[in-house]
Amino acid sequence: MPNIKSAIKRVKVAEKANAANVQAKSAMRSTVKKAEQALAAGAENAPELVAVASKALDKAASKGLIHKNAAARKKSRLAAK
């Protein structure tokens, strides 16, 4: 643990941000997984789930959780399915 006050604060802020990023990334992965499962099962609500997953991917890319090209690739593969 650091001794300098500003360094202590940076550690706390970084831990808080890391927890938020992990949670957001996990939620994004869950929405993508639900959409893929719905597409595989041929569910009637698959288009809505794909739209939700696409939005989640865009949001994650805008926040810097994943690279914008990775988001575009995942969206493209979902749309192709």
Buried (B, 14 or more C-beta within 10 A) or exposed (E): EEEEEEEEEEEEEEEEEEEEBEEBBEEBBEBBEBBBEBBEEEBEEBEEBBEBBBEBBBBBBEEEBBEEEEBEEBBEEBEEE
